[in-house]
Amino acid sequence: MSPNNREQEQEPQNRVIHSVDGIEEYDNQLPRWWLFTFYGAIAFAAVYWFHYQSSGFGELPMATYRAEQDRAAAIAAEKVKAMGTMTPEALITLSKDKTTVTQGQQVFVQTCAACHRQDGGGVVGPNLTDDFWLHGGAPEKVYKTISEGVLDKGMPAWGPQLGPDRVQAVTAYVLSLRGTNVAGGKAPQGERETLTAR
Ligand code: HEC
C-alpha cells in the first residue's frame, strides 16, 4: 500500500468522535466485508450451538472419541474371544470391553456380591477394588483364583459352575474394578501389586 492510498483510506467519512493530543478518531462506517464476517460468525455460532449442544444431533469430539474407543475395544475383545486362549493381555483387553464387563458385572452381582459386596469392597471375601492381592493381582492369577477358588479359605471354585465364558467375563469385571478403591471397603490384605500393563 502506498502512502497515498493510506491517506485516502483514512479520509474521514463522518464526524470526529475523539480528539486527544491531536490524534483524532473518526466515526467511520464499518466495512461491509467486516460486518459480513462478524454477523456470519454469530450465525455460525448459533447453528453450531444448536447442532452440537442443544439438539443432540451432533456428537461432540469427546463423545465421538469415546464411542470410537468403545468400538475398538469391542472389536479387540471379539478377536481375543475367537482365539480362545486366555493370555494376560487377552484378559486386559476384555476388561476394557463394555459388553464383557457388563456381563461380568451381572455374574458378580448374582454370584460374588454375597461375599465380596455389591461394589467389590469386600465382606467375607477380600476387597477387590484396592491394589492388594492375597493370591496375585496379575490378570492370569486373578483368573486362576476365580476359576479354581481357594477352597480351604472359603472361596469356591467357579470354573466348573460358571463355565469359561462367564469366568472370563467376571475376571474382566474384577480387573476393571481394580484401583477404584470404593468407600467403606475392607482393609487391604496381601501384597501390593499394581497393574502395569493397563
Ligand atoms: C462364599 C463366599 C465367596 C464367594 C461367593 C466368592 N468369594 Fe471370592 N473369595 C472369598 C474369600 C473368603 C476369599 C479369600 C481367600 C483367602 O483368604 O485366601 C476370596 C478371594 C477372592 C479373590 C482373590 C483376592 C486376592 O486378594 O487375591 C478373588 C479375585 C475373588 N475372590 C473373586 C471372586 C469372584 C469373581 C466371585 C464370584 C464368581 C467370588 N470371588 C465369589 C469368598 C467368596
Residues whose N, C-alpha, C, O or C-beta is under 5 A from the ligand:
A	BS01	HEC	T111 C112 C115 V124 G125 P126 F132 W133 L134 H135 G136 V142 T145 I146 V150 K153 G154 M155 P156 W158 V170 Q189 G190
